[in-house]
Amino acid sequence: MQAAQFFDSTLLKKYNSNGPRYTSYPTALEFHDRFSHEDLLPMPSKLASKPLILI
């Protein structure tokens, strides 16, 4: 079967372009060495009200 039988050629032409590249958040450019062990220590108490889900 031909692809035209499954897809609307008008929509293919309309959306036939590159989309945004997936990136995680924060992006790599936002990482820095100023985040220390002392910055990490209070995190668990800040998150204690949220459920912990381990997969």
VMD Tcl script that builds the backbone (N, CA, C; Angstrom):
set m [mol new atoms 165]
animate dup $m
set s [atomselect $m all]
$s set {name element resname resid chain x y z} {
  {N N MET 1 A 0.831 -1.186 0.000}
  {CA C MET 1 A 0.000 0.000 0.000}
  {C C MET 1 A 0.872 1.245 0.000}
  {N N GLN 2 A 0.361 2.286 -0.565}
  {CA C GLN 2 A 1.073 3.551 -0.640}
  {C C GLN 2 A 0.840 4.378 0.629}
  {N N ALA 3 A 1.828 5.176 0.980}
  {CA C ALA 3 A 1.702 6.036 2.156}
  {C C ALA 3 A 0.552 7.020 1.998}
  {N N ALA 4 A 0.277 7.446 0.781}
  {CA C ALA 4 A -0.799 8.402 0.541}
  {C C ALA 4 A -2.158 7.839 0.945}
  {N N GLN 5 A -2.285 6.534 0.969}
  {CA C GLN 5 A -3.544 5.921 1.388}
  {C C GLN 5 A -3.773 6.081 2.889}
  {N N PHE 6 A -2.706 6.265 3.658}
  {CA C PHE 6 A -2.817 6.365 5.107}
  {C C PHE 6 A -2.727 7.793 5.624}
  {N N PHE 7 A -2.035 8.659 4.893}
  {CA C PHE 7 A -1.759 10.006 5.384}
  {C C PHE 7 A -2.300 11.047 4.418}
  {N N ASP 8 A -2.803 12.114 4.965}
  {CA C ASP 8 A -3.292 13.237 4.167}
  {C C ASP 8 A -2.086 14.015 3.649}
  {N N SER 9 A -1.909 14.068 2.335}
  {CA C SER 9 A -0.735 14.711 1.753}
  {C C SER 9 A -0.681 16.206 2.078}
  {N N THR 10 A -1.822 16.838 2.262}
  {CA C THR 10 A -1.839 18.260 2.639}
  {C C THR 10 A -1.216 18.451 4.014}
  {N N LEU 11 A -1.563 17.571 4.943}
  {CA C LEU 11 A -0.991 17.664 6.289}
  {C C LEU 11 A 0.495 17.325 6.282}
  {N N LEU 12 A 0.892 16.358 5.458}
  {CA C LEU 12 A 2.312 16.022 5.357}
  {C C LEU 12 A 3.121 17.209 4.858}
  {N N LYS 13 A 2.610 17.911 3.865}
  {CA C LYS 13 A 3.313 19.092 3.346}
  {C C LYS 13 A 3.350 20.213 4.374}
  {N N LYS 14 A 2.248 20.386 5.084}
  {CA C LYS 14 A 2.152 21.463 6.071}
  {C C LYS 14 A 3.132 21.261 7.228}
  {N N TYR 15 A 3.248 20.032 7.718}
  {CA C TYR 15 A 4.064 19.766 8.905}
  {C C TYR 15 A 5.403 19.104 8.581}
  {N N ASN 16 A 5.829 19.117 7.333}
  {CA C ASN 16 A 7.088 18.508 6.937}
  {C C ASN 16 A 8.243 19.463 7.233}
  {N N SER 17 A 8.562 19.605 8.516}
  {CA C SER 17 A 9.670 20.464 8.929}
  {C C SER 17 A 10.264 19.891 10.214}
  {N N ASN 18 A 11.442 20.359 10.537}
  {CA C ASN 18 A 12.093 19.912 11.760}
  {C C ASN 18 A 11.411 20.531 12.970}
  {N N GLY 19 A 11.247 19.733 14.005}
  {CA C GLY 19 A 10.674 20.227 15.245}
  {C C GLY 19 A 11.776 20.566 16.229}
  {N N PRO 20 A 11.394 21.040 17.400}
  {CA C PRO 20 A 12.407 21.374 18.394}
  {C C PRO 20 A 13.131 20.122 18.877}
  {N N ARG 21 A 14.382 20.278 19.197}
  {CA C ARG 21 A 15.184 19.177 19.717}
  {C C ARG 21 A 14.817 18.960 21.178}
  {N N TYR 22 A 14.671 17.702 21.574}
  {CA C TYR 22 A 14.366 17.402 22.966}
  {C C TYR 22 A 15.545 17.800 23.835}
  {N N THR 23 A 15.234 18.399 24.938}
  {CA C THR 23 A 16.267 18.712 25.920}
  {C C THR 23 A 15.695 18.451 27.302}
  {N N SER 24 A 16.536 18.118 28.197}
  {CA C SER 24 A 16.088 17.911 29.565}
  {C C SER 24 A 16.107 19.251 30.287}
  {N N TYR 25 A 15.497 19.284 31.427}
  {CA C TYR 25 A 15.540 20.495 32.226}
  {C C TYR 25 A 16.188 20.167 33.546}
  {N N PRO 26 A 17.101 20.893 34.035}
  {CA C PRO 26 A 17.702 22.051 33.391}
  {C C PRO 26 A 18.633 21.614 32.267}
  {N N THR 27 A 18.857 22.518 31.354}
  {CA C THR 27 A 19.748 22.207 30.246}
  {C C THR 27 A 21.183 22.140 30.756}
  {N N ALA 28 A 22.026 21.529 29.977}
  {CA C ALA 28 A 23.422 21.352 30.381}
  {C C ALA 28 A 24.113 22.679 30.656}
  {N N LEU 29 A 23.687 23.724 29.975}
  {CA C LEU 29 A 24.315 25.027 30.185}
  {C C LEU 29 A 24.008 25.617 31.559}
  {N N GLU 30 A 22.984 25.098 32.231}
  {CA C GLU 30 A 22.616 25.616 33.545}
  {C C GLU 30 A 23.339 24.914 34.688}
  {N N PHE 31 A 24.056 23.846 34.427}
  {CA C PHE 31 A 24.804 23.173 35.472}
  {C C PHE 31 A 26.044 23.990 35.820}
  {N N HIS 32 A 26.405 23.986 37.073}
  {CA C HIS 32 A 27.584 24.734 37.505}
  {C C HIS 32 A 28.162 24.087 38.756}
  {N N ASP 33 A 29.332 24.498 39.148}
  {CA C ASP 33 A 30.028 23.940 40.311}
  {C C ASP 33 A 29.644 24.621 41.621}
  {N N ARG 34 A 28.805 25.633 41.581}
  {CA C ARG 34 A 28.461 26.373 42.803}
  {C C ARG 34 A 27.469 25.617 43.683}
  {N N PHE 35 A 26.849 24.552 43.169}
  {CA C PHE 35 A 25.928 23.747 43.972}
  {C C PHE 35 A 26.762 22.803 44.824}
  {N N SER 36 A 26.673 22.945 46.125}
  {CA C SER 36 A 27.544 22.188 47.025}
  {C C SER 36 A 26.753 21.136 47.805}
  {N N HIS 37 A 27.481 20.358 48.566}
  {CA C HIS 37 A 26.876 19.359 49.445}
  {C C HIS 37 A 25.954 20.027 50.462}
  {N N GLU 38 A 26.333 21.193 50.937}
  {CA C GLU 38 A 25.509 21.925 51.904}
  {C C GLU 38 A 24.182 22.374 51.285}
  {N N ASP 39 A 24.190 22.616 49.995}
  {CA C ASP 39 A 22.950 22.972 49.307}
  {C C ASP 39 A 22.010 21.774 49.211}
  {N N LEU 40 A 22.574 20.599 49.138}
  {CA C LEU 40 A 21.787 19.378 48.983}
  {C C LEU 40 A 21.150 18.922 50.291}
  {N N LEU 41 A 21.799 19.152 51.407}
  {CA C LEU 41 A 21.332 18.626 52.698}
  {C C LEU 41 A 19.892 19.008 53.070}
  {N N PRO 42 A 19.444 20.239 52.869}
  {CA C PRO 42 A 18.059 20.563 53.251}
  {C C PRO 42 A 16.998 20.045 52.285}
  {N N MET 43 A 17.387 19.516 51.158}
  {CA C MET 43 A 16.415 19.069 50.154}
  {C C MET 43 A 15.410 18.031 50.669}
  {N N PRO 44 A 15.842 16.979 51.356}
  {CA C PRO 44 A 14.853 15.979 51.798}
  {C C PRO 44 A 13.761 16.562 52.688}
  {N N SER 45 A 14.104 17.490 53.572}
  {CA C SER 45 A 13.070 18.060 54.436}
  {C C SER 45 A 12.118 18.950 53.642}
  {N N LYS 46 A 12.607 19.573 52.583}
  {CA C LYS 46 A 11.733 20.387 51.735}
  {C C LYS 46 A 10.767 19.512 50.952}
  {N N LEU 47 A 11.172 18.298 50.633}
  {CA C LEU 47 A 10.361 17.397 49.830}
  {C C LEU 47 A 9.561 16.398 50.664}
  {N N ALA 48 A 9.665 16.485 51.983}
  {CA C ALA 48 A 9.049 15.482 52.857}
  {C C ALA 48 A 7.521 15.422 52.715}
  {N N SER 49 A 6.894 16.502 52.315}
  {CA C SER 49 A 5.446 16.498 52.182}
  {C C SER 49 A 4.971 15.807 50.902}
  {N N LYS 50 A 5.868 15.468 50.015}
  {CA C LYS 50 A 5.504 14.811 48.768}
  {C C LYS 50 A 5.780 13.311 48.863}
  {N N PRO 51 A 4.945 12.478 48.269}
  {CA C PRO 51 A 5.169 11.037 48.334}
  {C C PRO 51 A 6.414 10.630 47.543}
  {N N LEU 52 A 7.100 9.644 48.039}
  {CA C LEU 52 A 8.276 9.116 47.368}
  {C C LEU 52 A 7.855 7.890 46.574}
  {N N ILE 53 A 8.131 7.888 45.300}
  {CA C ILE 53 A 7.774 6.763 44.433}
  {C C ILE 53 A 9.049 6.193 43.848}
  {N N LEU 54 A 9.343 4.952 44.146}
  {CA C LEU 54 A 10.518 4.276 43.626}
  {C C LEU 54 A 10.078 3.290 42.560}
  {N N ILE 55 A 10.647 3.410 41.414}
  {CA C ILE 55 A 10.281 2.512 40.306}
  {C C ILE 55 A 11.431 1.589 40.009}
}
mol reanalyze $m
mol bondsrecalc $m
mol representation Tube
mol addrep $m
